[in-house]
Amino acid sequence: MRIAIVTDAWHPQVNGVVTTLSRTVAILREAGHEVMVIQPWMFKTFPCPTYPEIRLSLFPGRKIRKIFDVFAPDAIHIATEGFLGWSARSYCLKKGLRFTTSYHTRFPEYIRLRVPIPLHFSYVYMRRFHAKATRTMVATDELRSELSQYGFRNLTLWSRGVDTEIFKPWAKSFLTDQRPIYVFVGRVAVEKNIEEYLKLELSGTKYVIGAGPALKEMQKKYPHVRFTGYKKGIALARHMAAADVFVFPSRTDTFGLVMLEAMACGLPVAAYPVAGPKNIVRQGVTGVLNEDLGKAVQEALALDGHACRLSAGKYSWKKCTAQFFSNLAIPAAGKSSVDVADAILQTDRVNCARTADGQG
């Protein structure tokens, strides 16, 4: 099957959207599907104001039409609400093609943190984008309920996964700083609420793994914090596994994929009791959720890392991809999307068992 995925977020960006789409595309291709990723580097781009790491596509409509006409996809998924997403949506509506979308990012809340635009107006914009989709995929039941209250329709679940062969308990001796060691992984930006973590009075050492528009400001303001920049793959996993607690201060993430990665490394999570953490963290078992983030950190130090890993092992990228595929709007001929999704899942049984036994 030919599947087109349109995304304004792609490499070299480092975030949960890019990770999710990359792993989904790889597994779909392994299953024999032909996947075309339509992404910013296929177009002329310019840096996003206030966030130059993000590249915005310049007048992509004509080229997108040509790509679609040549590729002739059987299914179209529009992952983001940027310039590419709107252009792909326009093409589908003009041609009378069915398509799906996904809601990865709370853009209304992110915009509100930078510009005093009422949430209502931003949600009208977002609802209009997704309204014509056959289905809009969201990561959690809580997000589905929340968006329903804003008038979104045809919402369905698309969860997330974690690679337990990379993200696993590595040696604590990898980091030699004073303990306890606390770690945050993500964009150094206002929407991640990172300063609530940085200003906590904690004994030991704080780490920040990532970069973003607020990095230089935070480095100057908090000189005793270890800022490492971006890390990927095993390097990221070793840093995370060597810490003692993973601190997730965000109040706006729709899921929080890094929490799964931390838990797979045997790391308990300290976070606020908001959407995202509430759907991942088992209170008092794999983490602590508390409006007092400092208290959550202190209590999380006493939790069992093995329980964290077992819990993370329930999430796999193949399950995630099977769920994505079953949600697609595809032609009626041939195998149903559910049948193909089941076939993808068959290869995941052994991996799930290995992780449960601690071998993954």
C-alpha positions in Angstrom: 0.0 0.0 0.0 1.2 3.5 -0.8 0.9 5.8 2.3 1.7 9.5 2.2 2.5 11.2 5.6 2.6 15.0 5.6 4.5 16.7 8.4 5.9 20.1 9.2 8.1 18.5 11.9 11.0 16.3 10.7 14.7 15.7 11.1 17.0 17.3 12.2 14.4 18.5 14.8 14.5 16.4 18.0 11.1 16.0 19.6 8.3 13.5 20.3 6.5 14.2 17.0 9.6 13.4 14.9 10.4 10.3 16.9 6.9 9.0 16.7 6.6 9.5 12.9 10.1 8.2 12.2 9.4 4.9 14.1 6.0 4.5 12.5 7.4 5.0 9.0 10.2 2.5 9.6 7.8 -0.2 10.8 5.4 0.4 8.0 8.2 0.0 5.5 9.4 -3.1 7.2 5.9 -4.5 6.7 6.1 -3.9 3.0 4.3 -0.6 2.5 5.6 2.2 0.4 5.7 5.3 2.5 6.3 8.9 1.2 7.1 11.4 3.9 6.4 14.9 2.7 8.5 17.2 4.9 10.0 20.7 5.0 13.4 19.8 3.5 11.6 19.0 0.2 10.7 22.7 -0.1 12.2 26.2 0.3 12.0 27.1 3.9 12.6 30.0 6.3 13.2 30.0 10.1 10.2 30.2 12.4 10.1 33.6 14.2 11.3 33.2 17.8 12.1 29.6 17.1 14.7 29.4 14.3 15.4 25.7 14.8 12.0 25.1 13.2 11.9 25.6 9.4 8.6 26.7 7.8 7.9 25.7 4.1 7.5 28.6 1.7 4.5 28.4 -0.7 4.4 24.5 -0.8 1.0 24.1 -2.5 2.1 23.6 -6.1 4.9 21.1 -5.3 2.6 19.2 -2.9 0.1 18.8 -5.7 2.8 17.4 -8.1 4.0 15.0 -5.4 0.6 13.6 -4.7 -0.3 13.3 -8.4 2.9 11.3 -9.1 2.8 9.2 -5.9 -0.9 8.5 -6.0 -1.2 7.4 -2.4 -3.8 4.9 -1.2 -3.9 6.6 2.2 -3.0 10.2 3.3 -2.2 11.2 6.9 -1.6 14.8 7.7 0.4 14.9 11.0 0.7 18.6 11.7 -1.2 21.9 11.3 1.6 23.9 9.6 2.0 25.2 6.1 2.5 21.7 4.7 -0.5 20.4 6.6 -2.8 23.1 5.3 -1.6 22.6 1.7 -2.1 18.9 1.9 -5.6 19.4 3.4 -6.6 21.8 0.6 -5.4 19.2 -2.0 -7.5 16.4 -0.4 -10.6 18.6 -0.2 -10.2 19.7 -3.8 -9.8 16.1 -5.1 -12.4 14.7 -2.8 -9.9 12.4 -1.1 -10.3 11.0 2.4 -7.5 11.7 4.9 -6.6 11.4 8.5 -4.9 13.9 10.9 -3.3 13.7 14.3 -3.2 16.1 17.2 0.4 16.1 18.6 0.9 19.6 20.0 -1.1 22.0 22.1 -0.5 24.9 19.8 -3.2 27.1 21.4 -1.5 26.9 24.8 2.0 27.4 23.2 0.9 30.5 21.3 -0.8 31.9 24.4 2.5 31.7 26.3 4.1 33.9 23.7 1.3 36.1 22.4 -1.9 37.2 24.3 -4.3 35.4 22.0 -7.4 33.9 23.7 -7.4 30.2 23.6 -10.9 30.2 22.1 -9.7 31.8 18.8 -6.7 29.4 18.5 -9.0 26.3 19.1 -11.4 27.6 16.4 -8.4 27.5 14.0 -7.3 24.1 15.1 -10.8 22.6 15.0 -11.3 23.9 11.5 -8.1 22.2 10.4 -9.2 18.8 11.7 -12.9 19.0 11.0 -12.8 17.5 7.5 -10.6 14.5 8.5 -12.1 11.1 8.5 -10.4 10.5 11.9 -8.2 12.7 14.1 -5.7 10.6 16.1 -4.9 11.6 19.7 -2.5 10.0 22.2 -4.7 9.5 25.2 -8.3 9.2 26.3 -8.0 12.3 28.4 -6.9 14.4 25.4 -9.8 12.9 23.4 -12.2 14.0 26.1 -10.7 17.5 26.3 -10.8 18.1 22.6 -14.3 16.8 22.4 -15.3 19.7 24.7 -13.8 22.1 22.2 -16.0 20.7 19.5 -13.5 18.2 17.8 -15.2 15.2 16.2 -14.1 11.7 14.9 -11.4 11.4 17.5 -9.6 8.1 17.9 -6.6 6.8 19.8 -3.0 6.5 18.6 -0.7 5.7 21.5 3.1 5.8 21.6 6.0 3.3 22.0 9.5 3.0 23.4 12.6 1.1 22.2 13.5 -1.0 25.2 16.6 -2.3 23.6 18.2 1.2 23.6 16.4 2.6 26.6 17.2 0.2 29.4 19.1 0.3 32.7 22.7 1.2 31.9 25.5 1.8 34.5 24.9 4.5 37.1 28.6 5.1 37.1 28.3 6.8 33.7 27.7 10.1 35.6 30.0 10.9 38.4 28.4 14.0 39.8 27.1 14.4 43.3 23.9 12.4 43.9 21.0 12.4 43.7 21.1 13.2 40.0 18.0 14.7 38.4 17.5 14.9 34.7 15.2 16.8 32.3 15.1 15.9 28.6 13.4 18.1 26.1 13.2 21.5 24.4 14.6 24.3 26.6 11.6 26.5 25.9 8.9 28.4 27.8 6.2 25.8 26.9 8.1 23.1 28.6 7.8 25.0 31.9 11.5 24.1 32.5 12.2 26.9 34.9 9.9 25.2 37.5 12.5 22.4 37.5 15.6 24.6 37.4 14.6 26.7 40.4 13.9 23.8 42.7 16.1 23.7 45.8 17.5 20.1 45.7 20.6 18.6 47.0 22.7 16.8 44.3 23.0 17.7 40.6 20.6 18.8 37.9 21.0 17.8 34.3 19.2 19.3 31.2 19.5 17.4 28.0 18.3 19.3 25.0 18.4 22.7 23.4 15.9 25.4 22.4 15.2 29.2 22.3 15.6 29.7 26.0 18.9 27.8 26.4 21.3 30.7 26.7 19.1 32.5 29.1 18.8 29.4 31.3 22.5 28.7 31.2 23.2 32.2 32.5 20.5 32.2 35.1 21.4 28.7 36.4 25.2 28.2 36.1 25.3 25.2 38.4 23.0 23.1 36.2 24.6 20.7 33.7 23.4 21.6 30.2 24.5 18.9 27.8 22.7 19.9 24.5 20.9 17.3 22.5 21.7 13.6 22.9 20.3 10.8 20.8 20.1 7.0 20.9 22.5 5.2 23.3 24.2 8.4 24.4 20.8 9.8 25.5 19.8 6.5 27.2 23.1 6.2 29.1 22.6 9.8 30.5 19.1 9.1 31.5 19.8 5.7 33.1 22.6 7.1 35.1 20.3 9.6 36.8 18.1 8.9 39.9 14.9 10.7 39.0 13.4 12.0 35.7 11.7 15.4 36.2 9.0 16.4 33.8 7.7 19.9 34.6 5.6 20.4 31.4 1.9 21.1 31.9 1.0 21.2 28.2 2.4 18.0 26.6 -0.2 15.8 24.9 1.7 12.7 25.9 5.4 13.0 27.0 7.3 10.3 25.1 10.4 11.0 27.1 8.7 9.8 30.3 8.4 6.3 28.7 12.1 6.4 27.7 13.1 7.3 31.2 10.9 4.6 32.7 12.4 2.0 30.3 15.8 3.1 31.7 14.6 2.3 35.2 14.0 5.9 36.1 11.0 7.0 38.2 9.2 10.2 37.1 8.4 13.3 39.0 5.7 15.5 37.4 2.6 17.6 37.8 -0.8 15.8 37.9 -1.8 16.9 34.4 -2.7 15.2 31.1 0.3 13.3 29.8 1.9 12.2 33.1 -1.5 11.1 34.4 -1.8 8.7 31.5 1.7 7.3 31.8 2.7 7.4 35.4 1.4 4.9 38.0 1.2 7.0 41.1 3.6 5.8 43.8 4.8 2.9 41.6 6.6 4.4 38.5 6.5 8.0 39.6 5.0 10.7 41.8 2.6 13.4 40.6 2.2 16.4 42.8 1.4 20.1 42.4 4.5 20.5 44.7 7.1 19.4 42.1 9.9 19.4 44.7 7.9 17.0 46.9 7.3 14.8 43.9 11.0 14.6 43.2 11.9 13.7 46.8 9.2 10.9 47.0 10.2 9.5 43.5 13.7 8.9 44.8 12.4 6.0 46.9 10.7 4.1 44.0 11.7 0.9 42.4 13.4 1.2 39.0 12.5 -2.3 38.0 8.8 -1.5 38.2 9.3 1.5 36.0 10.9 -0.7 33.3 8.2 -3.3 33.4 5.5 -0.6 33.0 7.3 1.0 30.0 7.6 -2.5 28.4 3.9 -2.4 27.8 4.4 0.2 25.1 5.9 -0.8 21.8 6.3 0.9 18.5 4.8 -2.0 16.6 1.6 -1.7 18.7 1.7 2.0 18.1 2.1 1.5 14.3 -0.6 -1.2 14.1 -3.0 1.3 15.8 -2.0 4.0 13.4 -2.6 1.8 10.4 -6.0 0.6 11.6 -7.0 4.3 11.9 -6.1 5.2 8.3 -8.8 6.0 5.7 -7.9 3.4 3.0 -9.7 1.9 0.0 -12.3 -0.8 0.7 -10.6 -3.3 -1.6 -8.1 -5.9 -0.3 -7.3 -6.6 3.3 -8.9 -4.3 5.9 -6.7 -1.9 7.8 -7.5 -4.0 11.0 -6.3 -7.2 9.3 -3.0 -5.6 8.3 -2.6 -4.0 11.7 -3.0 -7.5 13.3 -0.2 -8.8 10.9 2.1 -6.0 12.1 1.4 -7.0 15.7 2.2 -10.6 15.2 5.9 -9.8 15.1 5.7 -7.9 18.4 4.7 -10.8 20.6 8.2 -12.1 21.4 9.6 -8.6 22.0 6.9 -7.9 24.6 7.7 -11.2 26.4 11.4 -10.4 26.4 10.8 -7.0 28.0 8.5 -8.4 30.6 11.3 -10.9 31.5 13.8 -8.0 31.7 15.7 -9.2 28.6 14.7 -6.4 26.3 
